[in-house]
Amino acid sequence: MLLSQRADLKIWAVPGGRLDRGETLAACALREVREETGITAAITRPVGLYYAPGWNRLSVLFLGRKTGGKLLRQTHETLD
């Protein structure tokens, strides 16, 4: 499981973020993984839908595999 420490909330979580206009869920997931970790990936399959009531947010979790890139310790969105 790939986790990163978010810079904004200081918590450990799977990479993720908001969907851009016109973007598919899969494309968003791959973009967020690349932006937050430096890793390029391919999606294997969707795993589930999760609703966070306090955030009023629906999250989609995907299973994927690394296809390239280099793991970065920090980015503008992550601390570790």
N, CA, C and O atoms as CSV, one atom per row, in Angstrom:
chain,resi,resn,atom,element,x,y,z
A,1,MET,N,N,0.851,-1.173,0.000
A,1,MET,CA,C,0.000,0.000,0.000
A,1,MET,C,C,0.898,1.238,0.000
A,1,MET,O,O,1.857,1.332,0.766
A,2,LEU,N,N,0.568,2.165,-0.863
A,2,LEU,CA,C,1.327,3.398,-0.976
A,2,LEU,C,C,0.639,4.489,-0.163
A,2,LEU,O,O,-0.505,4.852,-0.436
A,3,LEU,N,N,1.346,5.007,0.835
A,3,LEU,CA,C,0.833,6.092,1.660
A,3,LEU,C,C,1.773,7.277,1.570
A,3,LEU,O,O,2.975,7.116,1.357
A,4,SER,N,N,1.223,8.459,1.734
A,4,SER,CA,C,2.043,9.661,1.806
A,4,SER,C,C,1.525,10.521,2.951
A,4,SER,O,O,0.344,10.477,3.293
A,5,GLN,N,N,2.424,11.300,3.535
A,5,GLN,CA,C,2.010,12.200,4.606
A,5,GLN,C,C,1.626,13.530,3.973
A,5,GLN,O,O,2.460,14.221,3.388
A,6,ARG,N,N,0.347,13.875,4.102
A,6,ARG,CA,C,-0.170,15.099,3.493
A,6,ARG,C,C,0.438,16.328,4.157
A,6,ARG,O,O,0.573,16.380,5.379
A,7,ALA,N,N,0.800,17.307,3.350
A,7,ALA,CA,C,1.379,18.545,3.880
A,7,ALA,C,C,0.324,19.405,4.569
A,7,ALA,O,O,0.639,20.116,5.523
A,8,ASP,N,N,-0.929,19.351,4.101
A,8,ASP,CA,C,-1.961,20.222,4.667
A,8,ASP,C,C,-2.501,19.723,6.006
A,8,ASP,O,O,-2.677,20.515,6.932
A,9,LEU,N,N,-2.763,18.425,6.118
A,9,LEU,CA,C,-3.376,17.884,7.333
A,9,LEU,C,C,-2.398,17.122,8.227
A,9,LEU,O,O,-2.727,16.767,9.359
A,10,LYS,N,N,-1.198,16.875,7.712
A,10,LYS,CA,C,-0.155,16.146,8.449
A,10,LYS,C,C,-0.557,14.712,8.783
A,10,LYS,O,O,-0.033,14.136,9.737
A,11,ILE,N,N,-1.475,14.126,8.019
A,11,ILE,CA,C,-1.888,12.751,8.246
A,11,ILE,C,C,-1.356,11.859,7.127
A,11,ILE,O,O,-1.034,12.338,6.040
A,12,TRP,N,N,-1.266,10.565,7.403
A,12,TRP,CA,C,-0.874,9.590,6.399
A,12,TRP,C,C,-2.126,9.124,5.669
A,12,TRP,O,O,-3.134,8.807,6.301
A,13,ALA,N,N,-2.068,9.083,4.357
A,13,ALA,CA,C,-3.222,8.709,3.549
A,13,ALA,C,C,-2.749,8.192,2.193
A,13,ALA,O,O,-1.594,8.380,1.812
A,14,VAL,N,N,-3.654,7.544,1.478
A,14,VAL,CA,C,-3.337,7.167,0.101
A,14,VAL,C,C,-3.309,8.438,-0.734
A,14,VAL,O,O,-4.035,9.384,-0.427
A,15,PRO,N,N,-2.495,8.487,-1.778
A,15,PRO,CA,C,-2.485,9.670,-2.639
A,15,PRO,C,C,-3.874,9.906,-3.225
A,15,PRO,O,O,-4.595,8.959,-3.542
A,16,GLY,N,N,-4.232,11.151,-3.363
A,16,GLY,CA,C,-5.542,11.452,-3.929
A,16,GLY,C,C,-5.774,12.940,-4.039
A,16,GLY,O,O,-4.960,13.753,-3.601
A,17,GLY,N,N,-6.887,13.273,-4.626
A,17,GLY,CA,C,-7.225,14.678,-4.784
A,17,GLY,C,C,-8.527,14.837,-5.539
A,17,GLY,O,O,-9.298,13.891,-5.703
A,18,ARG,N,N,-8.746,16.021,-5.980
A,18,ARG,CA,C,-10.013,16.344,-6.647
A,18,ARG,C,C,-9.928,16.121,-8.154
A,18,ARG,O,O,-8.883,16.280,-8.784
A,19,LEU,N,N,-11.066,15.750,-8.686
A,19,LEU,CA,C,-11.227,15.518,-10.113
A,19,LEU,C,C,-11.250,16.857,-10.845
A,19,LEU,O,O,-11.976,17.770,-10.451
A,20,ASP,N,N,-10.461,16.975,-11.903
A,20,ASP,CA,C,-10.494,18.169,-12.740
A,20,ASP,C,C,-11.635,18.056,-13.749
A,20,ASP,O,O,-12.035,16.956,-14.129
A,21,ARG,N,N,-12.147,19.196,-14.173
A,21,ARG,CA,C,-13.233,19.214,-15.162
A,21,ARG,C,C,-12.809,18.433,-16.408
A,21,ARG,O,O,-11.731,18.659,-16.957
A,22,GLY,N,N,-13.673,17.514,-16.844
A,22,GLY,CA,C,-13.417,16.738,-18.050
A,22,GLY,C,C,-12.506,15.538,-17.841
A,22,GLY,O,O,-12.244,14.797,-18.788
A,23,GLU,N,N,-12.022,15.332,-16.631
A,23,GLU,CA,C,-11.089,14.256,-16.332
A,23,GLU,C,C,-11.855,13.005,-15.884
A,23,GLU,O,O,-12.853,13.110,-15.171
A,24,THR,N,N,-11.392,11.838,-16.297
A,24,THR,CA,C,-12.003,10.601,-15.817
A,24,THR,C,C,-11.475,10.282,-14.421
A,24,THR,O,O,-10.440,10.803,-14.004
A,25,LEU,N,N,-12.192,9.425,-13.710
A,25,LEU,CA,C,-11.741,9.015,-12.378
A,25,LEU,C,C,-10.370,8.347,-12.450
A,25,LEU,O,O,-9.499,8.621,-11.625
A,26,ALA,N,N,-10.181,7.476,-13.430
A,26,ALA,CA,C,-8.903,6.777,-13.573
A,26,ALA,C,C,-7.768,7.752,-13.884
A,26,ALA,O,O,-6.691,7.649,-13.296
A,27,ALA,N,N,-7.991,8.683,-14.788
A,27,ALA,CA,C,-6.956,9.665,-15.131
A,27,ALA,C,C,-6.607,10.517,-13.916
A,27,ALA,O,O,-5.438,10.835,-13.696
A,28,CYS,N,N,-7.606,10.886,-13.133
A,28,CYS,CA,C,-7.370,11.664,-11.919
A,28,CYS,C,C,-6.502,10.879,-10.943
A,28,CYS,O,O,-5.550,11.422,-10.381
A,29,ALA,N,N,-6.822,9.613,-10.741
A,29,ALA,CA,C,-6.047,8.783,-9.816
A,29,ALA,C,C,-4.588,8.692,-10.247
A,29,ALA,O,O,-3.686,8.833,-9.422
A,30,LEU,N,N,-4.357,8.458,-11.523
A,30,LEU,CA,C,-2.985,8.345,-12.021
A,30,LEU,C,C,-2.240,9.671,-11.913
A,30,LEU,O,O,-1.058,9.688,-11.571
A,31,ARG,N,N,-2.913,10.775,-12.199
A,31,ARG,CA,C,-2.293,12.103,-12.087
A,31,ARG,C,C,-1.917,12.400,-10.639
A,31,ARG,O,O,-0.812,12.869,-10.366
A,32,GLU,N,N,-2.829,12.129,-9.717
A,32,GLU,CA,C,-2.572,12.417,-8.308
A,32,GLU,C,C,-1.415,11.576,-7.756
A,32,GLU,O,O,-0.594,12.077,-6.988
A,33,VAL,N,N,-1.353,10.317,-8.140
A,33,VAL,CA,C,-0.225,9.470,-7.703
A,33,VAL,C,C,1.086,10.054,-8.214
A,33,VAL,O,O,2.059,10.152,-7.466
A,34,ARG,N,N,1.113,10.444,-9.490
A,34,ARG,CA,C,2.340,11.013,-10.076
A,34,ARG,C,C,2.720,12.326,-9.399
A,34,ARG,O,O,3.888,12.533,-9.070
A,35,GLU,N,N,1.745,13.219,-9.185
A,35,GLU,CA,C,2.034,14.516,-8.564
A,35,GLU,C,C,2.507,14.377,-7.117
A,35,GLU,O,O,3.399,15.107,-6.684
A,36,GLU,N,N,1.920,13.452,-6.376
A,36,GLU,CA,C,2.201,13.360,-4.949
A,36,GLU,C,C,3.340,12.414,-4.593
A,36,GLU,O,O,3.869,12.480,-3.483
A,37,THR,N,N,3.729,11.528,-5.523
A,37,THR,CA,C,4.769,10.551,-5.184
A,37,THR,C,C,5.909,10.468,-6.187
A,37,THR,O,O,6.981,9.961,-5.853
A,38,GLY,N,N,5.707,10.952,-7.407
A,38,GLY,CA,C,6.713,10.808,-8.455
A,38,GLY,C,C,6.597,9.497,-9.213
A,38,GLY,O,O,7.319,9.285,-10.187
A,39,ILE,N,N,5.706,8.613,-8.785
A,39,ILE,CA,C,5.542,7.304,-9.406
A,39,ILE,C,C,4.505,7.373,-10.526
A,39,ILE,O,O,3.455,7.997,-10.380
A,40,THR,N,N,4.820,6.719,-11.648
A,40,THR,CA,C,3.815,6.532,-12.683
A,40,THR,C,C,3.224,5.141,-12.471
A,40,THR,O,O,3.926,4.213,-12.070
A,41,ALA,N,N,1.942,5.007,-12.741
A,41,ALA,CA,C,1.256,3.763,-12.424
A,41,ALA,C,C,0.246,3.413,-13.499
A,41,ALA,O,O,-0.080,4.222,-14.368
A,42,ALA,N,N,-0.234,2.197,-13.416
A,42,ALA,CA,C,-1.342,1.716,-14.239
A,42,ALA,C,C,-2.393,1.178,-13.287
A,42,ALA,O,O,-2.066,0.571,-12.268
A,43,ILE,N,N,-3.640,1.399,-13.617
A,43,ILE,CA,C,-4.726,0.920,-12.775
A,43,ILE,C,C,-5.049,-0.524,-13.123
A,43,ILE,O,O,-5.212,-0.878,-14.290
A,44,THR,N,N,-5.140,-1.351,-12.083
A,44,THR,CA,C,-5.505,-2.747,-12.243
A,44,THR,C,C,-7.017,-2.909,-12.201
A,44,THR,O,O,-7.613,-3.561,-13.058
A,45,ARG,N,N,-7.635,-2.291,-11.171
A,45,ARG,CA,C,-9.095,-2.362,-11.046
A,45,ARG,C,C,-9.560,-1.419,-9.945
A,45,ARG,O,O,-8.774,-1.051,-9.072
A,46,PRO,N,N,-10.827,-1.024,-9.978
A,46,PRO,CA,C,-11.373,-0.258,-8.858
A,46,PRO,C,C,-11.558,-1.185,-7.660
A,46,PRO,O,O,-11.850,-2.370,-7.821
A,47,VAL,N,N,-11.387,-0.639,-6.461
A,47,VAL,CA,C,-11.514,-1.429,-5.235
A,47,VAL,C,C,-12.792,-1.081,-4.483
A,47,VAL,O,O,-13.465,-1.974,-3.968
A,48,GLY,N,N,-13.135,0.194,-4.412
A,48,GLY,CA,C,-14.349,0.548,-3.689
A,48,GLY,C,C,-14.648,2.024,-3.713
A,48,GLY,O,O,-13.846,2.841,-4.167
A,49,LEU,N,N,-15.833,2.347,-3.209
A,49,LEU,CA,C,-16.290,3.727,-3.030
A,49,LEU,C,C,-16.410,3.978,-1.539
A,49,LEU,O,O,-16.930,3.136,-0.807
A,50,TYR,N,N,-15.935,5.130,-1.081
A,50,TYR,CA,C,-15.969,5.454,0.338
A,50,TYR,C,C,-16.491,6.871,0.510
A,50,TYR,O,O,-16.057,7.797,-0.176
A,51,TYR,N,N,-17.424,7.026,1.430
A,51,TYR,CA,C,-18.011,8.338,1.690
A,51,TYR,C,C,-17.530,8.834,3.047
A,51,TYR,O,O,-17.626,8.120,4.045
A,52,ALA,N,N,-17.013,10.052,3.080
A,52,ALA,CA,C,-16.559,10.690,4.321
A,52,ALA,C,C,-17.574,11.767,4.686
A,52,ALA,O,O,-17.514,12.868,4.140
A,53,PRO,N,N,-18.515,11.476,5.603
A,53,PRO,CA,C,-19.584,12.414,5.910
A,53,PRO,C,C,-19.098,13.779,6.398
A,53,PRO,O,O,-19.661,14.804,6.014
A,54,GLY,N,N,-18.072,13.807,7.229
A,54,GLY,CA,C,-17.562,15.079,7.744
A,54,GLY,C,C,-16.994,15.976,6.652
A,54,GLY,O,O,-16.934,17.195,6.807
A,55,TRP,N,N,-16.583,15.367,5.558
A,55,TRP,CA,C,-15.995,16.110,4.439
A,55,TRP,C,C,-16.995,16.264,3.308
A,55,TRP,O,O,-16.767,17.031,2.373
A,56,ASN,N,N,-18.119,15.525,3.392
A,56,ASN,CA,C,-19.111,15.503,2.324
A,56,ASN,C,C,-18.438,15.142,0.992
A,56,ASN,O,O,-18.628,15.806,-0.026
A,57,ARG,N,N,-17.652,14.074,1.041
A,57,ARG,CA,C,-16.838,13.681,-0.113
A,57,ARG,C,C,-16.968,12.191,-0.384
A,57,ARG,O,O,-16.959,11.379,0.542
A,58,LEU,N,N,-17.090,11.838,-1.649
A,58,LEU,CA,C,-17.089,10.449,-2.092
A,58,LEU,C,C,-15.724,10.171,-2.705
A,58,LEU,O,O,-15.280,10.894,-3.597
A,59,SER,N,N,-15.064,9.132,-2.233
A,59,SER,CA,C,-13.740,8.772,-2.741
A,59,SER,C,C,-13.802,7.437,-3.461
A,59,SER,O,O,-14.538,6.536,-3.059
A,60,VAL,N,N,-13.027,7.317,-4.526
A,60,VAL,CA,C,-12.909,6.080,-5.288
A,60,VAL,C,C,-11.493,5.567,-5.074
A,60,VAL,O,O,-10.525,6.292,-5.301
A,61,LEU,N,N,-11.373,4.324,-4.641
A,61,LEU,CA,C,-10.071,3.722,-4.399
A,61,LEU,C,C,-9.775,2.725,-5.513
A,61,LEU,O,O,-10.610,1.883,-5.840
A,62,PHE,N,N,-8.565,2.827,-6.099
A,62,PHE,CA,C,-8.145,1.934,-7.173
A,62,PHE,C,C,-6.951,1.101,-6.724
A,62,PHE,O,O,-6.133,1.555,-5.924
A,63,LEU,N,N,-6.859,-0.110,-7.241
A,63,LEU,CA,C,-5.670,-0.935,-7.110
A,63,LEU,C,C,-4.835,-0.670,-8.353
A,63,LEU,O,O,-5.362,-0.630,-9.465
A,64,GLY,N,N,-3.549,-0.492,-8.165
A,64,GLY,CA,C,-2.696,-0.216,-9.309
A,64,GLY,C,C,-1.335,-0.846,-9.149
A,64,GLY,O,O,-1.046,-1.494,-8.143
A,65,ARG,N,N,-0.505,-0.650,-10.151
A,65,ARG,CA,C,0.871,-1.148,-10.102
A,65,ARG,C,C,1.800,-0.079,-10.660
A,65,ARG,O,O,1.432,0.702,-11.537
A,66,LYS,N,N,3.000,-0.069,-10.130
A,66,LYS,CA,C,4.010,0.895,-10.572
A,66,LYS,C,C,4.471,0.522,-11.978
A,66,LYS,O,O,4.734,-0.644,-12.273
A,67,THR,N,N,4.563,1.538,-12.843
A,67,THR,CA,C,5.081,1.318,-14.196
A,67,THR,C,C,6.357,2.113,-14.443
A,67,THR,O,O,7.040,1.888,-15.443
A,68,GLY,N,N,6.685,3.037,-13.548
A,68,GLY,CA,C,7.891,3.838,-13.728
A,68,GLY,C,C,7.961,4.954,-12.712
A,68,GLY,O,O,7.251,4.960,-11.707
A,69,GLY,N,N,8.839,5.899,-13.001
A,69,GLY,CA,C,9.027,7.027,-12.110
A,69,GLY,C,C,9.966,6.693,-10.969
A,69,GLY,O,O,10.465,5.574,-10.853
A,70,LYS,N,N,10.192,7.689,-10.134
A,70,LYS,CA,C,11.074,7.539,-8.979
A,70,LYS,C,C,10.356,8.110,-7.767
A,70,LYS,O,O,9.876,9.243,-7.800
A,71,LEU,N,N,10.282,7.322,-6.694
A,71,LEU,CA,C,9.592,7.745,-5.488
A,71,LEU,C,C,10.277,8.978,-4.899
A,71,LEU,O,O,11.482,8.969,-4.646
A,72,LEU,N,N,9.500,10.033,-4.686
A,72,LEU,CA,C,10.009,11.275,-4.118
A,72,LEU,C,C,9.673,11.335,-2.631
A,72,LEU,O,O,8.562,10.984,-2.233
A,73,ARG,N,N,10.606,11.769,-1.823
A,73,ARG,CA,C,10.352,11.895,-0.372
A,73,ARG,C,C,9.366,13.008,-0.087
A,73,ARG,O,O,8.501,12.865,0.776
A,74,GLN,N,N,9.488,14.122,-0.807
A,74,GLN,CA,C,8.614,15.259,-0.586
A,74,GLN,C,C,8.193,15.867,-1.924
A,74,GLN,O,O,8.927,15.827,-2.912
A,75,THR,N,N,6.983,16.430,-1.917
A,75,THR,CA,C,6.521,17.208,-3.057
A,75,THR,C,C,5.844,18.460,-2.472
A,75,THR,O,O,5.858,18.652,-1.256
A,76,HIS,N,N,5.268,19.293,-3.303
A,76,HIS,CA,C,4.584,20.473,-2.781
A,76,HIS,C,C,3.310,20.092,-2.018
A,76,HIS,O,O,2.747,20.927,-1.310
A,77,GLU,N,N,2.846,18.832,-2.154
A,77,GLU,CA,C,1.633,18.379,-1.459
A,77,GLU,C,C,1.902,17.381,-0.344
A,77,GLU,O,O,1.008,17.095,0.452
A,78,THR,N,N,3.120,16.844,-0.272
A,78,THR,CA,C,3.420,15.806,0.717
A,78,THR,C,C,4.676,16.119,1.514
A,78,THR,O,O,5.600,16.771,1.027
A,79,LEU,N,N,4.685,15.635,2.757
A,79,LEU,CA,C,5.845,15.807,3.628
A,79,LEU,C,C,6.771,14.604,3.602
A,79,LEU,O,O,7.973,14.733,3.831
A,80,ASP,N,N,6.210,13.434,3.322
A,80,ASP,CA,C,7.014,12.196,3.327
A,80,ASP,C,C,6.296,11.106,2.573
A,80,ASP,O,O,6.807,9.991,2.464
